[in-house]
Amino acid sequence: MNKFLTYLIIVTMYIITTDAFAGNNIVNPKTVLNCYTKLLGHENEGVVKSTIQNIMKLKTVYPDLNYSKVIHKMEELSIKSESKKIRYNAYMAVNFFKYPKQLEWNLPKSYEELDKFLNNCEFNFDKPVAQTN
């Protein structure tokens, strides 16, 4: 039952996201953001990680939305999550929102560019970090 619920949430998230990014007026972007805020508390690591990335993508399409609740929730995740991947993704997203001009990276301006950016930001947590003397 738990797997079924997870798949149902992922499919719903996909449908909502597709409508919002396609410019369909049926779905309100504020509603999408509220759904994402709730999904940040999901127990499945993959759902939370993709939600964080979709929130960043939503920012490129709807930059004027109020993201304060989502940023606060991601700040909590970046500190309190048990998953290293979620903490890392939440940390990246918080910095993406809070300090876009101060960071030394070339922030993407479109949805497609953000996909490439996020793929390059992946961190391999299974590989040990080299020690320097």
Sine and cosine of phi, psi and omega as CSV:
sin_phi,cos_phi,sin_psi,cos_psi,sin_omega,cos_omega
0.00,0.00,-0.62,0.79,-0.02,-1.00
-0.91,0.42,-0.64,0.77,0.04,-1.00
-0.91,0.42,-0.65,0.76,0.00,-1.00
-0.88,0.47,-0.69,0.73,0.01,-1.00
-0.90,0.44,-0.65,0.76,0.03,-1.00
-0.89,0.46,-0.72,0.70,0.03,-1.00
-0.89,0.45,-0.63,0.78,0.03,-1.00
-0.89,0.46,-0.67,0.75,0.02,-1.00
-0.91,0.42,-0.68,0.73,-0.01,-1.00
-0.90,0.44,-0.69,0.73,0.00,-1.00
-0.90,0.43,-0.69,0.73,0.03,-1.00
-0.88,0.47,-0.69,0.72,0.02,-1.00
-0.88,0.48,-0.65,0.76,0.01,-1.00
-0.90,0.44,-0.70,0.71,-0.02,-1.00
-0.90,0.43,-0.70,0.71,0.01,-1.00
-0.89,0.45,-0.71,0.71,-0.02,-1.00
-0.90,0.44,-0.69,0.72,0.00,-1.00
-0.87,0.50,-0.71,0.70,0.02,-1.00
-0.90,0.45,-0.67,0.74,-0.04,-1.00
-0.92,0.40,-0.68,0.73,-0.05,-1.00
-0.97,0.23,-0.37,0.93,0.01,-1.00
-0.98,0.18,-0.11,0.99,0.00,-1.00
0.99,0.15,0.30,0.95,0.02,-1.00
-0.95,0.32,0.79,-0.61,-0.04,-1.00
-0.98,0.18,-0.02,1.00,0.00,-1.00
-0.93,0.36,-0.63,0.77,-0.04,-1.00
-0.98,-0.21,0.78,-0.62,0.03,-1.00
-0.99,0.16,0.76,-0.65,0.00,-1.00
-0.88,0.48,-0.47,0.89,0.06,-1.00
-0.91,0.41,-0.58,0.81,0.06,-1.00
-0.91,0.40,-0.67,0.74,0.04,-1.00
-0.87,0.49,-0.70,0.71,-0.01,-1.00
-0.90,0.44,-0.63,0.78,0.05,-1.00
-0.90,0.43,-0.64,0.77,0.06,-1.00
-0.89,0.46,-0.69,0.73,0.02,-1.00
-0.89,0.46,-0.62,0.78,0.02,-1.00
-0.86,0.51,-0.67,0.74,0.02,-1.00
-0.93,0.36,-0.61,0.79,-0.02,-1.00
-0.93,0.36,-0.34,0.94,0.05,-1.00
-0.90,0.43,-0.32,0.95,0.04,-1.00
-1.00,-0.10,0.15,0.99,-0.03,-1.00
-0.93,0.36,0.47,-0.88,-0.05,-1.00
-0.98,0.19,-0.35,0.94,-0.04,-1.00
-0.99,0.11,0.83,-0.56,-0.04,-1.00
-0.86,0.51,-0.66,0.75,-0.01,-1.00
-0.91,0.42,-0.61,0.79,0.03,-1.00
-0.90,0.43,-0.70,0.71,-0.02,-1.00
-0.91,0.41,-0.70,0.71,-0.01,-1.00
-0.88,0.47,-0.72,0.69,0.00,-1.00
-0.94,0.35,-0.50,0.86,0.07,-1.00
-0.91,0.42,-0.69,0.72,0.03,-1.00
-0.86,0.51,-0.71,0.70,-0.02,-1.00
-0.92,0.38,-0.61,0.80,0.03,-1.00
-0.94,0.35,-0.51,0.86,0.08,-1.00
-0.91,0.42,-0.67,0.75,0.04,-1.00
-0.90,0.44,-0.63,0.78,0.04,-1.00
-0.92,0.40,-0.63,0.77,0.03,-1.00
-0.87,0.50,-0.59,0.81,0.02,-1.00
-0.88,0.47,-0.56,0.83,0.01,-1.00
-0.95,0.32,-0.47,0.88,-0.02,-1.00
-1.00,-0.01,-0.62,0.78,-0.01,-1.00
-0.82,-0.57,0.97,0.24,-0.08,-1.00
-0.94,0.33,-0.30,0.96,-0.09,-1.00
-1.00,-0.06,0.01,1.00,0.05,-1.00
-0.92,0.39,0.38,-0.93,0.06,-1.00
-1.00,0.07,0.95,-0.30,-0.06,-1.00
-0.99,-0.16,0.23,0.97,-0.13,-0.99
-0.88,0.47,-0.67,0.75,0.01,-1.00
-0.90,0.43,-0.66,0.75,-0.02,-1.00
-0.92,0.39,-0.66,0.75,0.02,-1.00
-0.89,0.46,-0.67,0.74,0.01,-1.00
-0.88,0.48,-0.70,0.72,0.01,-1.00
-0.90,0.43,-0.63,0.77,0.01,-1.00
-0.94,0.34,-0.54,0.84,0.09,-1.00
-0.88,0.47,-0.67,0.74,0.06,-1.00
-0.88,0.47,-0.70,0.71,0.01,-1.00
-0.89,0.45,-0.61,0.79,-0.04,-1.00
-0.92,0.40,-0.33,0.94,0.00,-1.00
-0.97,-0.25,-0.67,0.74,-0.21,-0.98
-0.97,-0.22,-0.21,0.98,-0.05,-1.00
-0.91,0.40,0.59,-0.81,0.04,-1.00
-0.98,0.22,-0.35,0.94,-0.05,-1.00
-1.00,0.00,0.79,-0.62,0.06,-1.00
-0.89,0.46,-0.63,0.78,-0.03,-1.00
-0.90,0.43,-0.67,0.74,0.01,-1.00
-0.93,0.37,-0.67,0.75,0.03,-1.00
-0.86,0.50,-0.69,0.72,-0.01,-1.00
-0.90,0.43,-0.75,0.66,-0.01,-1.00
-0.90,0.44,-0.64,0.77,0.03,-1.00
-0.91,0.41,-0.65,0.76,0.04,-1.00
-0.88,0.48,-0.72,0.70,0.03,-1.00
-0.87,0.49,-0.69,0.73,-0.03,-1.00
-0.92,0.40,-0.67,0.75,0.01,-1.00
-0.87,0.48,-0.69,0.72,0.04,-1.00
-0.91,0.41,-0.59,0.81,0.05,-1.00
-0.86,0.51,-0.64,0.77,-0.02,-1.00
-0.99,0.13,-0.69,0.72,-0.15,-0.99
-0.99,0.12,-0.57,0.82,-0.13,-0.99
-0.77,-0.64,0.79,0.62,-0.08,-1.00
-0.91,0.41,-0.51,0.86,-0.05,-1.00
-1.00,0.00,-0.42,0.91,-0.04,-1.00
-0.99,0.15,-0.35,0.94,-0.06,-1.00
-0.99,0.16,0.49,-0.87,-0.07,-1.00
-1.00,0.01,0.45,0.90,0.02,-1.00
-0.92,-0.38,0.35,-0.94,0.00,-1.00
-1.00,0.00,0.99,-0.14,-0.06,-1.00
-0.95,0.32,0.68,-0.74,-0.01,-1.00
-0.93,0.37,0.47,-0.88,-0.02,-1.00
-0.95,-0.32,-0.11,0.99,-0.03,-1.00
-0.68,-0.74,0.21,-0.98,0.01,-1.00
-0.86,0.51,-0.72,0.69,-0.04,-1.00
-0.92,0.40,-0.66,0.75,0.03,-1.00
-0.91,0.42,-0.57,0.82,0.01,-1.00
-0.92,0.39,-0.58,0.82,0.07,-1.00
-0.85,0.53,-0.73,0.68,0.03,-1.00
-0.89,0.45,-0.67,0.75,0.01,-1.00
-0.87,0.50,-0.73,0.68,-0.02,-1.00
-0.92,0.40,-0.60,0.80,0.04,-1.00
-0.91,0.42,-0.54,0.84,0.03,-1.00
-0.98,0.18,-0.26,0.97,-0.02,-1.00
-1.00,-0.01,0.01,1.00,-0.01,-1.00
-0.89,0.45,0.58,-0.81,-0.02,-1.00
-0.83,-0.57,0.76,-0.65,-0.01,-1.00
-1.00,0.07,0.97,-0.25,-0.07,-1.00
-0.99,0.13,-0.20,0.98,0.00,-1.00
-1.00,0.08,-0.31,0.95,-0.03,-1.00
-1.00,-0.06,0.79,-0.61,0.01,-1.00
-0.91,0.41,0.55,-0.84,0.02,-1.00
-0.99,0.16,0.71,-0.71,-0.02,-1.00
-0.92,0.40,0.65,-0.76,0.03,-1.00
-1.00,0.01,0.67,-0.74,0.09,-1.00
-0.91,-0.42,0.55,-0.83,-0.01,-1.00
-0.99,-0.15,0.00,0.00,0.00,0.00
